[in-house]
Amino acid sequence: MAPTTREASKKEYKAPDAAPPASEAEPGSKHKVDPDTEGASESPKAKRAKTEIADDESTKKETEETKETGAEAEKTEGQTEEKAAQEDKKSAVEPHGREAPEAVPSSILEKGIIYFFFRGRVGIDEPSAVNEIARSYILLRPIEKDAKLGSGPIGDAGNSRLCAIPKKVLPQSGKDRWISFVEKTGASFRQLKDEFLASNDYDTKTAGTRHSPAATPVAEGVYAITSTGSDSHLAYILTLPEELGEVQKEIGLKPKGSFIISTRNPQYPAPANARLPRGPEYPEEVLKEFRSLRWMSTQPKHLDYVNTQFLLVGESSGVEKALEPQKADEKENKQEPAEELEKLEEEDLQRLKGLSDDDSGRIFADLKVNTDYYPKLQTTF
């Protein structure tokens, strides 16, 4: 007999497997988690652990990125400093550039580039007369005795000397005898920029804030320290400005000029009106050279010590005595000192023309500072 519909339905329906009796269940199966539902009811402690791991990974990633960024910044900064250092090394000076170095006269003890500056009195940025000048300065940048000048800036050799002239003007004749002193030695252009060229505001207890003006350029040229036997001389030929103005003339500059220069023996007391807080720290061998003399002819090495005091005596004859040929050099057919200094001035003129369109720009380009932040070369009061 064929099954009824109800019976067929019963045969097609299959009941789900029932859980095994407790006696047949595996030990611990009561506490097992269904893999399909794992995490659906995760404990707060487990969630915190996962969050902390994720945070640690994120922090580690940020730290690594920060390190990479810092390393890249240091690399860029290092490249910038290296480039600046390379720029500083570029120089118009060509050591041993003279065709016959042995022909350089022995009377030239040192040669190089010379700059003249002045600084106005406190609060006076643009002096209108000499009496508004606080002090004048001579900046010397020595080069090798047998060097020649090529193109471009003079370059920073870190050997510049800054000399202060408290009298404001330069001595003109033998009657004018000024005691000056070395303010800085072995100076880099950056040091000169920060400690000499720049203006300075400072506070005082009685007058409040005071303003010390920036240094103003007056002239640039070439120089030689020469020996004529009993005397040493500081001779110069100006390159800038091409025509001397009122300022240059009143300060005492000439197209060509020189001074007798002598160094004071620091073992004797200085004149009352020219005393410095401290004297130069000469080594014993230099002090011995003075013997019992109060003054001796200046040697370039004397100017390598801060607070060296030297006497400038004017020479109304210009550079004639300072660049006078010496008999020993004539016998050896060496060139005349005047010839060497004039040749150096011609080379200086040519290199300066390529630095800027105006005299101020040329001087400051040479010293590696931005001319926009400093006073222009002044020719009139």
MARDOLUM-469661 format. One record per residue (C-alpha): residue number from 1; residue in three letters; chain; x, y, z negated. Coordinates in steps of 0.02 Angstrom, whole numbers. Last residue first. Layout:
// residues N
+-----+-----+-------+--------+--------+--------+
:   n : res : chain :     c1 :     c2 :     c3 :
+-----+-----+-------+--------+--------+--------+
: NUM : ala :     A :      X :      Y :      Z :
...
+-----+-----+-------+--------+--------+--------+
// end
This chain:
// residues 381
+-----+-----+-------+--------+--------+--------+
:   n : res : chain :     c1 :     c2 :     c3 :
+-----+-----+-------+--------+--------+--------+
: 381 : phe :     A :   3973 :   5695 :   -236 :
: 380 : thr :     A :   4030 :   5640 :    -64 :
: 379 : thr :     A :   4117 :   5484 :      3 :
: 378 : gln :     A :   4027 :   5349 :    -97 :
: 377 : leu :     A :   4029 :   5165 :    -48 :
: 376 : lys :     A :   3851 :   5111 :    -81 :
: 375 : pro :     A :   3793 :   5065 :   -256 :
: 374 : tyr :     A :   3750 :   4882 :   -291 :
: 373 : tyr :     A :   3599 :   4767 :   -276 :
: 372 : asp :     A :   3574 :   4776 :    -87 :
: 371 : thr :     A :   3759 :   4738 :    -57 :
: 370 : asn :     A :   3734 :   4557 :   -106 :
: 369 : val :     A :   3896 :   4489 :   -179 :
: 368 : lys :     A :   4033 :   4382 :   -104 :
: 367 : leu :     A :   4181 :   4497 :   -141 :
: 366 : asp :     A :   4223 :   4515 :     45 :
: 365 : ala :     A :   4039 :   4535 :     85 :
: 364 : phe :     A :   4038 :   4673 :    -47 :
: 363 : ile :     A :   4178 :   4769 :     37 :
: 362 : arg :     A :   4111 :   4746 :    213 :
: 361 : gly :     A :   3933 :   4791 :    165 :
: 360 : ser :     A :   3992 :   4952 :     84 :
: 359 : asp :     A :   4093 :   5000 :    239 :
: 358 : asp :     A :   3951 :   4976 :    363 :
: 357 : asp :     A :   3910 :   4856 :    506 :
: 356 : ser :     A :   3963 :   4699 :    414 :
: 355 : leu :     A :   4093 :   4561 :    402 :
: 354 : gly :     A :   4165 :   4561 :    578 :
: 353 : lys :     A :   4241 :   4734 :    566 :
: 352 : leu :     A :   4328 :   4682 :    405 :
: 351 : arg :     A :   4436 :   4554 :    496 :
: 350 : gln :     A :   4505 :   4682 :    620 :
: 349 : leu :     A :   4545 :   4813 :    487 :
: 348 : asp :     A :   4634 :   4686 :    377 :
: 347 : glu :     A :   4743 :   4629 :    521 :
: 346 : glu :     A :   4794 :   4808 :    557 :
: 345 : glu :     A :   4829 :   4836 :    371 :
: 344 : leu :     A :   4940 :   4683 :    363 :
: 343 : lys :     A :   5043 :   4745 :    511 :
: 342 : glu :     A :   5062 :   4913 :    425 :
: 341 : leu :     A :   5121 :   4827 :    265 :
: 340 : glu :     A :   5249 :   4721 :    359 :
: 339 : glu :     A :   5317 :   4868 :    458 :
: 338 : ala :     A :   5332 :   4977 :    303 :
: 337 : pro :     A :   5431 :   4840 :    215 :
: 336 : glu :     A :   5559 :   4837 :    358 :
: 335 : gln :     A :   5589 :   4673 :    448 :
: 334 : lys :     A :   5735 :   4565 :    398 :
: 333 : asn :     A :   5895 :   4578 :    497 :
: 332 : glu :     A :   5999 :   4494 :    360 :
: 331 : lys :     A :   6108 :   4649 :    340 :
: 330 : glu :     A :   5952 :   4757 :    337 :
: 329 : asp :     A :   5879 :   4652 :    197 :
: 328 : ala :     A :   6033 :   4676 :     88 :
: 327 : lys :     A :   6031 :   4862 :    124 :
: 326 : gln :     A :   5852 :   4885 :     64 :
: 325 : pro :     A :   5722 :   4964 :    176 :
: 324 : glu :     A :   5620 :   5106 :     96 :
: 323 : leu :     A :   5440 :   5055 :     71 :
: 322 : ala :     A :   5415 :   5133 :   -102 :
: 321 : lys :     A :   5521 :   5284 :    -60 :
: 320 : glu :     A :   5422 :   5333 :     95 :
: 319 : val :     A :   5252 :   5277 :     33 :
: 318 : gly :     A :   5184 :   5450 :     -6 :
: 317 : ser :     A :   5316 :   5581 :    -45 :
: 316 : ser :     A :   5210 :   5653 :   -187 :
: 315 : glu :     A :   5242 :   5498 :   -291 :
: 314 : gly :     A :   5131 :   5488 :   -446 :
: 313 : val :     A :   5187 :   5393 :   -601 :
: 312 : leu :     A :   5082 :   5246 :   -658 :
: 311 : leu :     A :   5133 :   5173 :   -827 :
: 310 : phe :     A :   5085 :   4996 :   -870 :
: 309 : gln :     A :   4996 :   4915 :  -1016 :
: 308 : thr :     A :   4969 :   4727 :  -1012 :
: 307 : asn :     A :   4804 :   4701 :  -1102 :
: 306 : val :     A :   4764 :   4538 :  -1009 :
: 305 : tyr :     A :   4917 :   4451 :   -940 :
: 304 : asp :     A :   4944 :   4414 :   -754 :
: 303 : leu :     A :   4999 :   4592 :   -723 :
: 302 : his :     A :   5169 :   4556 :   -801 :
: 301 : lys :     A :   5194 :   4418 :   -671 :
: 300 : pro :     A :   5195 :   4549 :   -533 :
: 299 : gln :     A :   5354 :   4626 :   -606 :
: 298 : thr :     A :   5346 :   4804 :   -669 :
: 297 : ser :     A :   5507 :   4899 :   -695 :
: 296 : met :     A :   5543 :   4905 :   -881 :
: 295 : trp :     A :   5483 :   5010 :  -1026 :
: 294 : arg :     A :   5526 :   5018 :  -1211 :
: 293 : leu :     A :   5693 :   4936 :  -1176 :
: 292 : ser :     A :   5778 :   4833 :  -1314 :
: 291 : arg :     A :   5785 :   4673 :  -1210 :
: 290 : phe :     A :   5631 :   4684 :  -1099 :
: 289 : glu :     A :   5675 :   4519 :  -1016 :
: 288 : lys :     A :   5669 :   4433 :  -1186 :
: 287 : leu :     A :   5483 :   4467 :  -1198 :
: 286 : val :     A :   5454 :   4376 :  -1034 :
: 285 : glu :     A :   5549 :   4221 :  -1092 :
: 284 : glu :     A :   5453 :   4220 :  -1257 :
: 283 : pro :     A :   5284 :   4206 :  -1175 :
: 282 : tyr :     A :   5182 :   4366 :  -1162 :
: 281 : glu :     A :   5017 :   4377 :  -1256 :
: 280 : pro :     A :   4969 :   4554 :  -1206 :
: 279 : gly :     A :   4927 :   4674 :  -1346 :
: 278 : arg :     A :   4770 :   4683 :  -1451 :
: 277 : pro :     A :   4651 :   4821 :  -1508 :
: 276 : leu :     A :   4728 :   4937 :  -1375 :
: 275 : arg :     A :   4825 :   5096 :  -1410 :
: 274 : ala :     A :   4836 :   5234 :  -1281 :
: 273 : asn :     A :   4807 :   5397 :  -1377 :
: 272 : ala :     A :   4926 :   5351 :  -1519 :
: 271 : pro :     A :   5065 :   5300 :  -1400 :
: 270 : ala :     A :   5097 :   5113 :  -1407 :
: 269 : pro :     A :   5203 :   5038 :  -1546 :
: 268 : tyr :     A :   5355 :   4939 :  -1486 :
: 267 : gln :     A :   5357 :   4750 :  -1462 :
: 266 : pro :     A :   5226 :   4773 :  -1326 :
: 265 : asn :     A :   5361 :   4832 :  -1203 :
: 264 : arg :     A :   5268 :   4941 :  -1079 :
: 263 : thr :     A :   5272 :   4895 :   -894 :
: 262 : ser :     A :   5328 :   5020 :   -761 :
: 261 : ile :     A :   5247 :   5072 :   -596 :
: 260 : ile :     A :   5307 :   5209 :   -479 :
: 259 : phe :     A :   5154 :   5254 :   -378 :
: 258 : ser :     A :   5113 :   5244 :   -194 :
: 257 : gly :     A :   5005 :   5318 :    -57 :
: 256 : lys :     A :   4947 :   5299 :    122 :
: 255 : pro :     A :   4779 :   5364 :    183 :
: 254 : lys :     A :   4774 :   5461 :     19 :
: 253 : leu :     A :   4677 :   5435 :   -142 :
: 252 : gly :     A :   4677 :   5559 :   -286 :
: 251 : ile :     A :   4504 :   5540 :   -359 :
: 250 : glu :     A :   4462 :   5710 :   -285 :
: 249 : lys :     A :   4518 :   5654 :   -112 :
: 248 : gln :     A :   4420 :   5491 :   -114 :
: 247 : val :     A :   4260 :   5577 :   -173 :
: 246 : glu :     A :   4270 :   5719 :    -47 :
: 245 : gly :     A :   4288 :   5601 :    100 :
: 244 : leu :     A :   4429 :   5501 :    174 :
: 243 : glu :     A :   4405 :   5447 :    354 :
: 242 : glu :     A :   4419 :   5262 :    400 :
: 241 : pro :     A :   4339 :   5218 :    233 :
: 240 : leu :     A :   4406 :   5089 :    216 :
: 239 : thr :     A :   4576 :   5026 :    277 :
: 238 : leu :     A :   4685 :   5117 :    152 :
: 237 : ile :     A :   4874 :   5089 :    147 :
: 236 : tyr :     A :   4947 :   5049 :    -24 :
: 235 : ala :     A :   5110 :   5056 :   -122 :
: 234 : leu :     A :   5134 :   5002 :   -304 :
: 233 : his :     A :   5316 :   5036 :   -341 :
: 232 : ser :     A :   5453 :   4958 :   -446 :
: 231 : asp :     A :   5608 :   5057 :   -493 :
: 230 : ser :     A :   5795 :   5033 :   -521 :
: 229 : gly :     A :   5825 :   4931 :   -365 :
: 228 : thr :     A :   5694 :   4979 :   -239 :
: 227 : ser :     A :   5569 :   4846 :   -290 :
: 226 : thr :     A :   5399 :   4830 :   -206 :
: 225 : ile :     A :   5221 :   4790 :   -257 :
: 224 : ala :     A :   5126 :   4790 :    -94 :
: 223 : tyr :     A :   4950 :   4843 :    -52 :
: 222 : val :     A :   4813 :   4827 :     78 :
: 221 : gly :     A :   4652 :   4927 :     90 :
: 220 : glu :     A :   4482 :   4961 :     14 :
: 219 : ala :     A :   4400 :   5122 :    -47 :
: 218 : val :     A :   4276 :   5202 :   -166 :
: 217 : pro :     A :   4162 :   5061 :   -222 :
: 216 : thr :     A :   4038 :   5103 :   -362 :
: 215 : ala :     A :   4031 :   4997 :   -520 :
: 214 : ala :     A :   3857 :   4973 :   -592 :
: 213 : pro :     A :   3796 :   5098 :   -721 :
: 212 : ser :     A :   3803 :   5076 :   -911 :
: 211 : his :     A :   3629 :   5108 :   -981 :
: 210 : arg :     A :   3597 :   5138 :  -1166 :
: 209 : thr :     A :   3451 :   5074 :  -1270 :
: 208 : gly :     A :   3428 :   5159 :  -1438 :
: 207 : ala :     A :   3538 :   5309 :  -1479 :
: 206 : thr :     A :   3582 :   5277 :  -1663 :
: 205 : lys :     A :   3578 :   5089 :  -1688 :
: 204 : thr :     A :   3634 :   5048 :  -1511 :
: 203 : asp :     A :   3557 :   4930 :  -1385 :
: 202 : tyr :     A :   3633 :   4878 :  -1219 :
: 201 : asp :     A :   3592 :   4892 :  -1035 :
: 200 : asn :     A :   3725 :   4836 :   -910 :
: 199 : ser :     A :   3760 :   4869 :   -727 :
: 198 : ala :     A :   3846 :   4736 :   -623 :
: 197 : leu :     A :   4018 :   4752 :   -542 :
: 196 : phe :     A :   4123 :   4705 :   -693 :
: 195 : glu :     A :   4066 :   4557 :   -796 :
: 194 : asp :     A :   3941 :   4466 :   -685 :
: 193 : lys :     A :   4010 :   4508 :   -513 :
: 192 : leu :     A :   4191 :   4502 :   -570 :
: 191 : gln :     A :   4161 :   4331 :   -646 :
: 190 : arg :     A :   4081 :   4272 :   -484 :
: 189 : phe :     A :   4227 :   4340 :   -384 :
: 188 : ser :     A :   4345 :   4237 :   -490 :
: 187 : ala :     A :   4465 :   4321 :   -612 :
: 186 : gly :     A :   4641 :   4261 :   -644 :
: 185 : thr :     A :   4669 :   4420 :   -743 :
: 184 : lys :     A :   4550 :   4547 :   -819 :
: 183 : glu :     A :   4571 :   4716 :   -905 :
: 182 : val :     A :   4751 :   4755 :   -860 :
: 181 : phe :     A :   4801 :   4925 :   -928 :
: 180 : ser :     A :   4834 :   5105 :   -880 :
: 179 : ile :     A :   4953 :   5237 :   -949 :
: 178 : trp :     A :   4953 :   5388 :   -833 :
: 177 : arg :     A :   5104 :   5495 :   -789 :
: 176 : asp :     A :   5067 :   5646 :   -680 :
: 175 : lys :     A :   5218 :   5762 :   -670 :
: 174 : gly :     A :   5299 :   5647 :   -541 :
: 173 : ser :     A :   5157 :   5687 :   -423 :
: 172 : gln :     A :   4979 :   5637 :   -382 :
: 171 : pro :     A :   4922 :   5524 :   -525 :
: 170 : leu :     A :   4753 :   5438 :   -492 :
: 169 : val :     A :   4589 :   5503 :   -563 :
: 168 : lys :     A :   4476 :   5434 :   -700 :
: 167 : lys :     A :   4613 :   5453 :   -835 :
: 166 : pro :     A :   4562 :   5283 :   -910 :
: 165 : ile :     A :   4628 :   5188 :   -757 :
: 164 : ala :     A :   4575 :   5006 :   -784 :
: 163 : cys :     A :   4657 :   4861 :   -693 :
: 162 : leu :     A :   4559 :   4709 :   -631 :
: 161 : arg :     A :   4664 :   4564 :   -570 :
: 160 : ser :     A :   4605 :   4434 :   -444 :
: 159 : asn :     A :   4676 :   4257 :   -446 :
: 158 : gly :     A :   4521 :   4148 :   -429 :
: 157 : ala :     A :   4564 :   4112 :   -247 :
: 156 : asp :     A :   4399 :   4182 :   -184 :
: 155 : gly :     A :   4405 :   4211 :      3 :
: 154 : ile :     A :   4466 :   4363 :    103 :
: 153 : pro :     A :   4308 :   4364 :    208 :
: 152 : gly :     A :   4316 :   4320 :    392 :
: 151 : ser :     A :   4451 :   4327 :    527 :
: 150 : gly :     A :   4639 :   4301 :    510 :
: 149 : leu :     A :   4758 :   4384 :    389 :
: 148 : lys :     A :   4942 :   4339 :    381 :
: 147 : ala :     A :   5037 :   4256 :    241 :
: 146 : asp :     A :   5225 :   4265 :    207 :
: 145 : lys :     A :   5208 :   4351 :     37 :
: 144 : glu :     A :   5062 :   4239 :    -13 :
: 143 : ile :     A :   4903 :   4333 :    -60 :
: 142 : pro :     A :   4859 :   4443 :   -209 :
: 141 : arg :     A :   4683 :   4513 :   -240 :
: 140 : leu :     A :   4706 :   4675 :   -339 :
: 139 : leu :     A :   4561 :   4777 :   -409 :
: 138 : ile :     A :   4601 :   4955 :   -462 :
: 137 : tyr :     A :   4477 :   5042 :   -575 :
: 136 : ser :     A :   4416 :   5217 :   -619 :
: 135 : arg :     A :   4334 :   5267 :   -783 :
: 134 : ala :     A :   4185 :   5361 :   -855 :
: 133 : ile :     A :   4148 :   5470 :   -702 :
: 132 : glu :     A :   4035 :   5620 :   -734 :
: 131 : asn :     A :   4187 :   5734 :   -748 :
: 130 : val :     A :   4233 :   5687 :   -569 :
: 129 : ala :     A :   4074 :   5766 :   -503 :
: 128 : ser :     A :   3899 :   5718 :   -444 :
: 127 : pro :     A :   3901 :   5546 :   -523 :
: 126 : glu :     A :   3765 :   5428 :   -459 :
: 125 : asp :     A :   3712 :   5302 :   -592 :
: 124 : ile :     A :   3734 :   5420 :   -739 :
: 123 : gly :     A :   3659 :   5345 :   -898 :
: 122 : val :     A :   3826 :   5308 :   -979 :
: 121 : arg :     A :   3965 :   5386 :   -875 :
: 120 : gly :     A :   3986 :   5329 :   -696 :
: 119 : arg :     A :   4095 :   5182 :   -649 :
: 118 : phe :     A :   4236 :   5195 :   -522 :
: 117 : phe :     A :   4305 :   5076 :   -392 :
: 116 : phe :     A :   4462 :   5053 :   -286 :
: 115 : tyr :     A :   4499 :   4890 :   -195 :
: 114 : ile :     A :   4669 :   4817 :   -149 :
: 113 : ile :     A :   4708 :   4668 :    -37 :
: 112 : gly :     A :   4875 :   4579 :    -47 :
: 111 : lys :     A :   5062 :   4593 :    -67 :
: 110 : glu :     A :   5191 :   4541 :   -195 :
: 109 : leu :     A :   5376 :   4564 :   -231 :
: 108 : ile :     A :   5410 :   4653 :    -67 :
: 107 : ser :     A :   5595 :   4702 :    -80 :
: 106 : ser :     A :   5642 :   4531 :    -11 :
: 105 : pro :     A :   5583 :   4584 :    162 :
: 104 : val :     A :   5485 :   4451 :    258 :
: 103 : ala :     A :   5604 :   4387 :    394 :
: 102 : glu :     A :   5613 :   4212 :    320 :
: 101 : pro :     A :   5429 :   4192 :    358 :
: 100 : ala :     A :   5465 :   4209 :    546 :
:  99 : glu :     A :   5302 :   4185 :    640 :
:  98 : arg :     A :   5204 :   4246 :    489 :
:  97 : gly :     A :   5062 :   4129 :    444 :
:  96 : his :     A :   5147 :   4050 :    294 :
:  95 : pro :     A :   4976 :   4052 :    209 :
:  94 : glu :     A :   4833 :   4106 :    325 :
:  93 : val :     A :   4716 :   4213 :    222 :
:  92 : ala :     A :   4548 :   4243 :    306 :
:  91 : ser :     A :   4473 :   4124 :    180 :
:  90 : lys :     A :   4346 :   3986 :    167 :
:  89 : lys :     A :   4371 :   3908 :     -5 :
:  88 : asp :     A :   4222 :   4003 :    -75 :
:  87 : glu :     A :   4111 :   3930 :     61 :
:  86 : gln :     A :   4169 :   3756 :     14 :
:  85 : ala :     A :   4125 :   3790 :   -166 :
:  84 : ala :     A :   3953 :   3853 :   -114 :
:  83 : lys :     A :   3927 :   3695 :    -11 :
:  82 : glu :     A :   3979 :   3587 :   -158 :
:  81 : glu :     A :   3862 :   3683 :   -272 :
:  80 : thr :     A :   3718 :   3658 :   -149 :
:  79 : gln :     A :   3760 :   3473 :   -127 :
:  78 : gly :     A :   3763 :   3451 :   -316 :
:  77 : glu :     A :   3595 :   3537 :   -332 :
:  76 : thr :     A :   3523 :   3423 :   -198 :
:  75 : lys :     A :   3594 :   3268 :   -283 :
:  74 : glu :     A :   3532 :   3326 :   -452 :
:  73 : ala :     A :   3358 :   3354 :   -378 :
:  72 : glu :     A :   3360 :   3180 :   -298 :
:  71 : ala :     A :   3414 :   3102 :   -462 :
:  70 : gly :     A :   3277 :   3195 :   -553 :
:  69 : thr :     A :   3145 :   3139 :   -427 :
:  68 : glu :     A :   3206 :   2958 :   -437 :
:  67 : lys :     A :   3207 :   2965 :   -626 :
:  66 : thr :     A :   3032 :   3038 :   -627 :
:  65 : glu :     A :   2971 :   2901 :   -509 :
:  64 : glu :     A :   3047 :   2768 :   -623 :
:  63 : thr :     A :   2965 :   2847 :   -773 :
:  62 : glu :     A :   2797 :   2857 :   -683 :
:  61 : lys :     A :   2809 :   2671 :   -637 :
:  60 : lys :     A :   2854 :   2624 :   -815 :
:  59 : thr :     A :   2709 :   2727 :   -880 :
:  58 : ser :     A :   2589 :   2639 :   -760 :
:  57 : glu :     A :   2656 :   2468 :   -808 :
:  56 : asp :     A :   2640 :   2509 :   -992 :
:  55 : asp :     A :   2463 :   2574 :   -966 :
:  54 : ala :     A :   2414 :   2412 :   -875 :
:  53 : ile :     A :   2489 :   2307 :  -1015 :
:  52 : glu :     A :   2398 :   2412 :  -1145 :
:  51 : thr :     A :   2233 :   2391 :  -1053 :
:  50 : lys :     A :   2256 :   2201 :  -1045 :
:  49 : ala :     A :   2292 :   2194 :  -1232 :
:  48 : arg :     A :   2143 :   2305 :  -1271 :
:  47 : lys :     A :   2029 :   2189 :  -1170 :
:  46 : ala :     A :   2092 :   2037 :  -1265 :
:  45 : lys :     A :   2059 :   2122 :  -1432 :
:  44 : pro :     A :   1884 :   2175 :  -1376 :
:  43 : ser :     A :   1839 :   1989 :  -1341 :
:  42 : glu :     A :   1794 :   1933 :  -1167 :
:  41 : ser :     A :   1608 :   1885 :  -1139 :
:  40 : ala :     A :   1606 :   1886 :   -951 :
:  39 : gly :     A :   1791 :   1850 :   -950 :
:  38 : glu :     A :   1767 :   1665 :   -916 :
:  37 : thr :     A :   1593 :   1631 :   -846 :
:  36 : asp :     A :   1640 :   1519 :   -701 :
:  35 : pro :     A :   1779 :   1435 :   -800 :
:  34 : asp :     A :   1654 :   1379 :   -933 :
:  33 : val :     A :   1736 :   1403 :  -1100 :
:  32 : lys :     A :   1772 :   1255 :  -1214 :
:  31 : his :     A :   1715 :   1268 :  -1396 :
:  30 : lys :     A :   1594 :   1119 :  -1400 :
:  29 : ser :     A :   1714 :   1018 :  -1297 :
:  28 : gly :     A :   1830 :   1010 :  -1448 :
:  27 : pro :     A :   1831 :    818 :  -1451 :
:  26 : glu :     A :   1751 :    749 :  -1295 :
:  25 : ala :     A :   1563 :    708 :  -1306 :
:  24 : glu :     A :   1503 :    523 :  -1317 :
:  23 : ser :     A :   1440 :    524 :  -1499 :
:  22 : ala :     A :   1360 :    694 :  -1471 :
:  21 : pro :     A :   1255 :    621 :  -1334 :
:  20 : pro :     A :   1296 :    674 :  -1158 :
:  19 : ala :     A :   1210 :    825 :  -1091 :
:  18 : ala :     A :   1072 :    780 :   -971 :
:  17 : asp :     A :   1098 :    770 :   -787 :
:  16 : pro :     A :    961 :    866 :   -698 :
:  15 : ala :     A :    799 :    777 :   -655 :
:  14 : lys :     A :    777 :    714 :   -478 :
:  13 : tyr :     A :    615 :    755 :   -388 :
:  12 : glu :     A :    592 :    662 :   -222 :
:  11 : lys :     A :    523 :    504 :   -308 :
:  10 : lys :     A :    399 :    603 :   -412 :
:   9 : ser :     A :    335 :    693 :   -256 :
:   8 : ala :     A :    308 :    529 :   -168 :
:   7 : glu :     A :    206 :    466 :   -319 :
:   6 : arg :     A :     96 :    622 :   -315 :
:   5 : thr :     A :     68 :    606 :   -127 :
:   4 : thr :     A :     13 :    427 :   -148 :
:   3 : pro :     A :    121 :    282 :   -103 :
:   2 : ala :     A :     72 :    172 :     44 :
:   1 : met :     A :      0 :      0 :      0 :
+-----+-----+-------+--------+--------+--------+
// end
